[in-house]
Each structure stands twice: as structure tokens, then as C-alpha cells.
Amino acid sequence: MFAAGEATDAYSSQDDEYDDLDFMEWGDPITKRTRKPKKGKLPVFNVSDSELEAVLLSTYNNDRLKKAERKKEREKLRAQGLLGKKGKPEDLRIKYPQGMGIEQIAQELESFLKNSQASLALPPMDNHARKVLHELANKFNIKSKSTGSGDQRRPTLYRTARTLQYSADNFDQAIGRVGRKYFPRKDLGSRWSGVRGSVRRGGGGQPDTGYRDGEVVGGSAPELGQENRGRAMLEKMGWSTGTALGSMDNKGILQPVEQKVKRGKAGLG
């Protein structure tokens, strides 16, 4: 046991021994926190090797570029409604990333007529393509209108109480009268030029809204309604749908003579 004075001297001598010891090496790099650089400023890596610092900086820049590209792609998908819960696999924009042929249009329209879905939204298309589909839908008493804006403008079909039941003969006849055979995606911009069946105008790279080579002139025109004066006059003279024009002894043709567009010079002599 120590006396009071001796105990104090013993503790004081022990304190003196540890006064010069620093248990935390404050200058050690491990204790230095690497702060995230401010936006627009490059990070400082605190390395003495200049080559290593150049490699780290190059890796950092490449990583930021990849993140920026992924962010831009997500924003584009979000604007199209293809990101998150809204990005459903049955969305035709996902199913037909380049565009649709008339066979695919017929397949989707036939499925729409056979099932009970209320609406059918097709991929974005140019003005002429939407007009053709509006006229095709009208033949089945399907309400059709363009929805969306900009390069996401697309034809959307709506079932009504007057929508006709599916009939193979009538359906095949209506599809056969469509002169246009391919409907490229409008939102692809200039990339659609290499897609089969597409034609570009001479300048600017915008879709041509006129007739394509091989299309039937007026092939997509809807049937004249009963309110048409010319049809009403013919009906008063005894004509009805499915009958030919002419007298009893001189029947005319049932189907009109088709006129196909020929834009190229090959085969014209």
C-alpha cells in the first residue's frame, strides 16, 4: 500500500510516460475522409504517382459518361411510358420496336375484334399511316383517333356499341384494299430509313406522306356513306351494295379497275 503522497507521485510518473504516445495517427491516409467532389469539379485522389492519378481520373470520367447515358435512356423510356409499372410487355411499342407490316396490323386488328378489350393503342406513326388506319377502323365501326404528341403521336382504336363482329370474308376484303404495306415507327427519326418498305423524301429525312411505289390509288378510301348525295341518287335509280352499274342487258364490273403508283423508271421502256 502506498501512502497518500507516494500514490500521487506514482500516478504522476505513469502519466508522464504516456504523454508522448499518440494512439491515433492523425496523419495516416486511412483517417482522411474522401469527400464527394462538387458538381462540375474533378475529384482529387491524393496519390503521388502521376500515371496512377491519370488512370483513376480516366476511369472516373468514363463512369460518369456511362451513368449519364443510362439516365438519358431512362428519361426517354419514361417519357414514352415504357418505364416502371406502365412499361407493360403487351405494349405494342415494345412488341414492334421498328414498325408494323400490314400483316401485323391485320393480326392485331383481328385479335381486337375477336376479344372484348375496350381499346387498342398502336405504335407511333406518321400522318399518312394514321389516316390509313383511321379509315380502316371506320370500316368496322371502330372509333379511331390520334393520341399523344410530337413523335409519340399514335392511332388508338376504341370499341363502341356499333363495332361489327369479326367476319373473315369482310375482314380479308378490307385488309386487301389497304394500299400501304408498311408502317414504320415515327419516333425512330432518321433510323427508320433502312427498314423494309420505307421511303424517304428527298431532303430532311421526314416520312413521305404521299403514295408509295406499288400502292393502289384510293385503296384506303372508306366506302361512301348513305348520306352521300351521289350514293343516294344511285340508290333511287335502283342500285344497291354488291350490284353492278348498268342496264339489265349490260352489267358493269363489280370491282373498280385498280391504279397502282409507279415511281421508278424501270420497265417503262
C-alpha positions, 0 to 999 in steps of 0.5 A, a space after each residue: 500500500 502506498 501512502 497518500 503522497 507516494 500514490 500521487 507521485 506514482 500516478 504522476 510518473 505513469 502519466 508522464 510516460 504516456 504523454 508522448 504516445 499518440 494512439 491515433 495517427 492523425 496523419 495516416 491516409 486511412 483517417 482522411 475522409 474522401 469527400 464527394 467532389 462538387 458538381 462540375 469539379 474533378 475529384 482529387 485522389 491524393 496519390 503521388 504517382 502521376 500515371 496512377 492519378 491519370 488512370 483513376 481520373 480516366 476511369 472516373 470520367 468514363 463512369 460518369 459518361 456511362 451513368 449519364 447515358 443510362 439516365 438519358 435512356 431512362 428519361 426517354 423510356 419514361 417519357 414514352 411510358 415504357 418505364 416502371 409499372 406502365 412499361 407493360 410487355 403487351 405494349 405494342 411499342 415494345 412488341 414492334 420496336 421498328 414498325 408494323 407490316 400490314 400483316 401485323 396490323 391485320 393480326 392485331 386488328 383481328 385479335 381486337 375484334 375477336 376479344 372484348 378489350 375496350 381499346 387498342 393503342 398502336 405504335 407511333 406513326 406518321 400522318 399518312 399511316 394514321 389516316 390509313 388506319 383511321 379509315 380502316 377502323 371506320 370500316 368496322 365501326 371502330 372509333 379511331 383517333 390520334 393520341 399523344 404528341 410530337 413523335 409519340 403521336 399514335 392511332 388508338 382504336 376504341 370499341 363502341 356499341 356499333 363495332 361489327 363482329 369479326 367476319 373473315 370474308 369482310 375482314 380479308 376484303 378490307 385488309 386487301 384494299 389497304 394500299 400501304 404495306 408498311 408502317 414504320 415507327 415515327 419516333 425512330 427519326 432518321 433510323 427508320 430509313 433502312 427498314 423494309 418498305 420505307 421511303 424517304 423524301 428527298 431532303 430532311 429525312 421526314 416520312 413521305 406522306 404521299 403514295 408509295 411505289 406499288 400502292 393502289 390509288 384510293 385503296 384506303 378510301 372508306 366506302 361512301 356513306 348513305 348520306 352521300 348525295 351521289 350514293 343516294 341518287 344511285 340508290 333511287 335509280 335502283 342500285 344497291 351494295 354488291 350490284 353492278 352499274 348498268 342496264 339489265 342487258 349490260 352489267 358493269 364490273 363489280 370491282 373498280 379497275 385498280 391504279 397502282 403508283 409507279 415511281 421508278 423508271 424501270 420497265 417503262 421502256 
